[in-house]
């Protein structure tokens, strides 16, 4: 393109707007974020992440024995330990008094 006498190698005056390559997806995500159901689901994500962190802390990252049965037993033991720790914490933080040690936590209602 031949140079015009006005340009002389200078950039054109004015401003230029450059959009992100994924601008449509970003706008759709921002619009979806306004939905209260999505926000509530996202808030619950922390519960799942803390559960996974708790399971890893109690030994769920690596099986300690060989075989599927042993790994399955370890996974159940780790889940039980994590759930009991969570239950104990909730009982301690509750305003209600703790049940008597000899009474079952979940009485049989059948």
N, C-alpha and C positions, 0 to 999 in steps of 0.2 A: 504494500500500500504506500503510495507516495506521501511524503510528509507535506503537510500544509504549512503555510507560513505561520499560522497561529500556534500549532502544536510545539514545534521545535524541541521534541523529546520530553516535554514535561507531562506529568500525569494529568488526566482530565480533572477538571474541578468538579466538586460535588461529593456526595457520599454514596457509598455502595453497601448494600445489605447482603450478607452472605449467610444463608441458612444452613443449619446442620444437615448432614446427609439423611438422618433419621428424624427429621422435624415432624413428620406426620405421626410417627409412633410416639414421640415425646408429647405431642399435644394430646393424643388419645389417652396416654397414661395420666397426664395432668387432669384431664376431664374425668377419668374414671376415679381418680383419687377423691373427688368431691362426693362420692357415694359413701354414706355412713356404714353400709354393710362391709364394704371393702376395708374401711378403716378399722372396724371391729375385728375383722379377720386378721389384719396385719398386727393389731395389738396382741392377739392370741399367739402370734408367731414366737414371741419371747418365751412363752410357757414351754413350747416344744423345744426351743433351743436350750433352755435351762435344764429341761429333762434330759436331753442328750448329754449335756455337760456333766450332769450329776451321774448319769450312767457310766460315762467314761471315767469319772473320778473314782467310782466304785469298782472299776476293773473291766469294763465292757469293751475296751479297745482291742484286746488280744486274748484269745483262748489260752487257758493255762494247761490244758491237757489235749491229747490227740483224740480225734473221733468226733462225730457229729453228736452223739448222745452226751458226751462230756461237755461239749461247747453249748449244747442246748440247756443242760443243767446249770452251767455257769451263767448263762444269759438269764434264766429264770431266777437264780439266786441274787444276781445283781439287781434285777428289776424289783424283787421282793425287798431287798435292803433299801433301795432308793424310795420305794413306796412307803415303807415303814418309817423311814426318816422324815418323809414329807408329812405323814400322818401325825407323827410325834410333834413336829413343829407346829402344825395347825392346832393340835390339842393344847399345846402350851400357850399359843397366842390367843386362843379363844377365851371369851369372858366367862364361860361356864366352868364350874369346878370340874376337876378331873374325876373320872369314875373310880370306884373302889378297885384296887388292884386285882381282887379275886373275881370281879364281875366281868363278863365278856364285853368287849367294845361294841360288838354288833350282836345283840341278843337274837335268838332264833324266833322269828315271828310266825313260823308255820304252825 
